[in-house]
Amino acid sequence: MNSLRRPVSINLGTVHYTKTAPWYLFLRPLDMGMNIQRMADIAAKLGIALPTAEVYGGFSGFYDWGPIGAELKANVKRSWWNEFVHKSHEVIGLDGSIITNPEVWKASGHVDHFHDPIVVCKKCGKRFRADHLIEDALNINVEGKSAEEMTKIIRENDIRCPACGGELGEVKLFNLMFATQVGPYEGSISYLRPETAQLIFANFPRLYQLARKRMPLGIAQIGKAFRNEISPRNFLFRLREFEQMEIEFFFDPENDSCPYYDDVKDYEALVLTAEMQERGERERRMKISEIVPEIPGREWIVYWIVRSLRWYEKIGVKKDLLRVREQLPDERAHYSQGTWDIEFNFEGMGWKEIQGVAHRGTYDLSRHQQHSGKSFEAVRPDGSKFIPMVIEPSWGVDRVVLAVLFSAYDEEEKRKLFRFHPAVAPYTVAVFPLVSRDGLPEKAWEIYTDLLDEGINAVYDEKGSIGRRYRRQDEIGTPWCITVDYQTMEDNTVTIRDRDTMEQVRVPVDEVVEWIRKHVKSSSA
Amino acid sequence: MNSLRRPVSINLGTVHYTKTAPWYLFLRPLDMGMNIQRMADIAAKLGIALPTAEVYGGFSGFYDWGPIGAELKANVKRSWWNEFVHKSHEVIGLDGSIITNPEVWKASGHVDHFHDPIVVCKKCGKRFRADHLIEDALNINVEGKSAEEMTKIIRENDIRCPACGGELGEVKLFNLMFATQVGPYEGSISYLRPETAQLIFANFPRLYQLARKRMPLGIAQIGKAFRNEISPRNFLFRLREFEQMEIEFFFDPENDSCPYYDDVKDYEALVLTAEMQERGERERRMKISEIVPEIPGREWIVYWIVRSLRWYEKIGVKKDLLRVREQLPDERAHYSQGTWDIEFNFEGMGWKEIQGVAHRGTYDLSRHQQHSGKSFEAVRPDGSKFIPMVIEPSWGVDRVVLAVLFSAYDEEEKRKLFRFHPAVAPYTVAVFPLVSRDGLPEKAWEIYTDLLDEGINAVYDEKGSIGRRYRRQDEIGTPWCITVDYQTMEDNTVTIRDRDTMEQVRVPVDEVVEWIRKHVKSSSA
């Protein structure tokens, strides 16, 4: 977002920009500020993301990615895989099944514990999260209470429907996994995975062997996950069908030093520790290495947080809109020795988690070892065996894309545009013939297909005036436009126009591929 | 597959190779021949594909892609998207939701008609496809018959359980869609999509607008689909969770000529028309343009079949193992004016469909227009409106990968290897330091990360003897291995070793990226 347009009434989070904004910009009407609904409208208009099957009224919690969004999301995922799988010496990939053996979800605890308590109003029929109602009414935490206990609290305190004041029914537990019958045999129930992580844990014994017993060992995965949210909301932020990018990073607690630690220990970012939250403080700039306590795998935790933050810079998520927030003890799972959220400051919505880095200890592998009766141990060079500990950096793909959208969107007097980073822009370059005759389209098409052959994502457009074509590419965030004109036919040069500066340079056709590559690379350096 | 190893007892399909095979090769033991189970074993051993959650005994019809398979499958998908979306002037992309509004599946006919008739043996409890039992016993086609009618046929002809001879129960219809409850309201049932196609059809009105009313217009999608198969089987061939790559290519039946037709009309391949099948003939080499009759969109059908066949060559699917088979009239959907399957000759299994090219007429858009009450029409330059016809080239990703595996696998006296095409090989290049000291690993790592930065998928390995490292890369089909040795430290050159010829050349480090790019490109030409 161009922060200059930020209306004063919006939660500012950090206040880095407002000082430099000239006063008259604040006179713009409030509806010009960004918020999640406005972004949803822009996304639909440009074909980034659409309510699924909108001719039937959509379907709450589900979106279809349109032509521009499909490219953008694919680029984010590819960049991530390249960064965290290919460029990580310790990490291998996996692409697990969405439906798997239901024993996985028994072992993981999801069958027994992955539910929300819901309560129905007897009068108006609306459904609510019972824990939220109680917390709002009494300001007490009911984490871990049973459905019966919550019903009792509601009765004793006469908590009523916030919508109509009617009496509330019994609290019931609603499992958030989507269940489905597999095969024609009644009773064969499995689930759509509520997280990709368990596919990694369940496959650990085989993958550890395939990786020739390397330790530490990271196993990465990208894929869809499904949660039957009671109230999906906020566009791509809380979906029922979403996508995750996860790494389970296994290590030996007795040998947990990180060889790259020197490279990350001085990296600074906005942070908010649990202590700072308890003291009511705001986030501030600190070294990540200062905020992670002495727990096993500490150096790796710092490493994964810093690598994540560096990657966000590479895909154009604004650093000043990111902070690392330590989860409060009552927020994190009982087996976790610490969890850090990476949050993005969404204009109009404030700080929201787009990634978590959780210490899961030996919990998951122990559960699978116990449930399957198979060994989930690793072996040290000295022959002794141990269950590896795990650190889990876990990204929400849709949320990261949303952070990319909020970071890139900008409005100028004459254009609205996404200033996407070349690493993730739906198209890296557009190719136009100035006019649709005299051999210009053929020449432009040739340059276009050459770019594609070189692995550069290009788009071809010959419809409308050249000015309109530039605007169209600005709107969807294409960094460069190449135009073939009459001079091209004489001296084999083209113009390359920069989205951000709107300046044009003339480049020989033979050097176009190199020019683009060089500029993509230098913008990632 | 190296066809020379093909045992004589196997269904040969085409007989191109056997003439050139020396007689003594046929003396090899039969179990050296390839078949689907042996490929499944190799795939598990190398980490290509694993039965999902195998510590819990797997789950019938579901597989997890391991580290090597995840890369291979991603490369096949990326090659496809680049070829058919980016390089197709008429095609845009979509990435639709797996769960969508259930009205989509009512409109498409899946809720009412997408089922198999099953019957249970009263004695042994085994389940069977009733239509298959009847067809086997009486040699009659029961397509379109109701469950009651099939029960009656079974009773009247005393058809019994093929497993135990027991009496069979009533025929019941089993819908192949996975159903699931969405949200906490009982009765809100939706389905996992049984095909990606309907997401494209349902979104047509918006996507047509986004594409600025271009016609013809192709809309492409890659994604998971789910069918609750009664008998999943044959490794990746018949799965319950699988992946599709589809294009719905919409055109105006009154303006259906293809501007690229000259480029495809003389392309020859093995074909088997409906007529040839009825006459009991084998496939033979013919022009694709000769086998498509005069129906609307004829030129585009030829175009899509030829483009598909050309793409298979680019990813290393052997041309001689592919044929185009026209579906027989009783195989295809009632609304189809013609459907052509592209089949691959899997050793040990024979010709099997890996892709279909179906003429779906105006069926799907008409159904959605009727069901939604919204317009699914396109408009001609003269203002007249029409419902576009559609041609659907549809690939099974898992099956295409399987064809890549069968095409690439080879055995020599001293090595077993996948001769993957560089365009899809899990890794394009491996980088080794000759020894793990004297600065060689650092130099090798530098070359390795440079390759990654240039978008070339590389893998780094410093474990084991250089010979073993070569074999390891041969096994997973890496086309080239770069070795940093002591000479590198003197003159900044490395050796590049070719997987297929096992020959080595010395190349200056500065020219490695260009060398690899040039060789990838020339192998795709």
Chai-1 contact restraints between the chains, C-beta under 6 A:
chainA,res_idxA,chainB,res_idxB,connection_type,confidence,min_distance_angstrom,max_distance_angstrom,comment,restraint_id
A,G47,B,L210,contact,1.0,0.0,6.0,A-B,restraint_1
A,T52,B,S97,contact,1.0,0.0,6.0,A-B,restraint_2
A,T52,B,T100,contact,1.0,0.0,6.0,A-B,restraint_3
A,A53,B,T100,contact,1.0,0.0,6.0,A-B,restraint_4
A,A53,B,N101,contact,1.0,0.0,6.0,A-B,restraint_5
A,A53,B,V104,contact,1.0,0.0,6.0,A-B,restraint_6
A,A53,B,A202,contact,1.0,0.0,6.0,A-B,restraint_7
A,V55,B,S372,contact,1.0,0.0,6.0,A-B,restraint_8
A,V55,B,K374,contact,1.0,0.0,6.0,A-B,restraint_9
A,Y56,B,N101,contact,1.0,0.0,6.0,A-B,restraint_10
A,Y56,B,E103,contact,1.0,0.0,6.0,A-B,restraint_11
A,Y56,B,S372,contact,1.0,0.0,6.0,A-B,restraint_12
A,F59,B,T100,contact,1.0,0.0,6.0,A-B,restraint_13
A,F59,B,N101,contact,1.0,0.0,6.0,A-B,restraint_14
A,F62,B,S97,contact,1.0,0.0,6.0,A-B,restraint_15
A,F62,B,I99,contact,1.0,0.0,6.0,A-B,restraint_16
A,D64,B,G96,contact,1.0,0.0,6.0,A-B,restraint_17
A,D64,B,S97,contact,1.0,0.0,6.0,A-B,restraint_18
A,W65,B,D95,contact,1.0,0.0,6.0,A-B,restraint_19
A,P67,B,I92,contact,1.0,0.0,6.0,A-B,restraint_20
A,P67,B,G93,contact,1.0,0.0,6.0,A-B,restraint_21
A,A70,B,G93,contact,1.0,0.0,6.0,A-B,restraint_22
A,A70,B,L94,contact,1.0,0.0,6.0,A-B,restraint_23
A,A70,B,D95,contact,1.0,0.0,6.0,A-B,restraint_24
A,H86,B,L452,contact,1.0,0.0,6.0,A-B,restraint_25
A,K87,B,L452,contact,1.0,0.0,6.0,A-B,restraint_26
A,I92,B,P67,contact,1.0,0.0,6.0,A-B,restraint_27
A,G93,B,P67,contact,1.0,0.0,6.0,A-B,restraint_28
A,G93,B,A70,contact,1.0,0.0,6.0,A-B,restraint_29
A,L94,B,A70,contact,1.0,0.0,6.0,A-B,restraint_30
A,D95,B,W65,contact,1.0,0.0,6.0,A-B,restraint_31
A,D95,B,A70,contact,1.0,0.0,6.0,A-B,restraint_32
A,G96,B,D64,contact,1.0,0.0,6.0,A-B,restraint_33
A,S97,B,T52,contact,1.0,0.0,6.0,A-B,restraint_34
A,S97,B,F62,contact,1.0,0.0,6.0,A-B,restraint_35
A,S97,B,D64,contact,1.0,0.0,6.0,A-B,restraint_36
A,S97,B,E241,contact,1.0,0.0,6.0,A-B,restraint_37
A,I98,B,E241,contact,1.0,0.0,6.0,A-B,restraint_38
A,I99,B,F62,contact,1.0,0.0,6.0,A-B,restraint_39
A,I99,B,E241,contact,1.0,0.0,6.0,A-B,restraint_40
A,T100,B,T52,contact,1.0,0.0,6.0,A-B,restraint_41
A,T100,B,A53,contact,1.0,0.0,6.0,A-B,restraint_42
A,T100,B,F59,contact,1.0,0.0,6.0,A-B,restraint_43
A,N101,B,A53,contact,1.0,0.0,6.0,A-B,restraint_44
A,N101,B,Y56,contact,1.0,0.0,6.0,A-B,restraint_45
A,N101,B,F59,contact,1.0,0.0,6.0,A-B,restraint_46
A,E103,B,Y56,contact,1.0,0.0,6.0,A-B,restraint_47
A,V104,B,A53,contact,1.0,0.0,6.0,A-B,restraint_48
A,I118,B,P184,contact,1.0,0.0,6.0,A-B,restraint_49
A,R127,B,P184,contact,1.0,0.0,6.0,A-B,restraint_50
A,F174,B,P184,contact,1.0,0.0,6.0,A-B,restraint_51
A,F178,B,T180,contact,1.0,0.0,6.0,A-B,restraint_52
A,T180,B,F178,contact,1.0,0.0,6.0,A-B,restraint_53
A,T180,B,T180,contact,1.0,0.0,6.0,A-B,restraint_54
A,P184,B,I118,contact,1.0,0.0,6.0,A-B,restraint_55
A,P184,B,R127,contact,1.0,0.0,6.0,A-B,restraint_56
A,P184,B,F174,contact,1.0,0.0,6.0,A-B,restraint_57
A,P184,B,I230,contact,1.0,0.0,6.0,A-B,restraint_58
A,A202,B,A53,contact,1.0,0.0,6.0,A-B,restraint_59
A,L210,B,G47,contact,1.0,0.0,6.0,A-B,restraint_60
A,I230,B,P184,contact,1.0,0.0,6.0,A-B,restraint_61
A,E241,B,S97,contact,1.0,0.0,6.0,A-B,restraint_62
A,E241,B,I98,contact,1.0,0.0,6.0,A-B,restraint_63
A,E241,B,I99,contact,1.0,0.0,6.0,A-B,restraint_64
A,S372,B,V55,contact,1.0,0.0,6.0,A-B,restraint_65
A,S372,B,Y56,contact,1.0,0.0,6.0,A-B,restraint_66
A,K374,B,V55,contact,1.0,0.0,6.0,A-B,restraint_67
A,L452,B,H86,contact,1.0,0.0,6.0,A-B,restraint_68
A,L452,B,K87,contact,1.0,0.0,6.0,A-B,restraint_69
A,G455,B,G455,contact,1.0,0.0,6.0,A-B,restraint_70
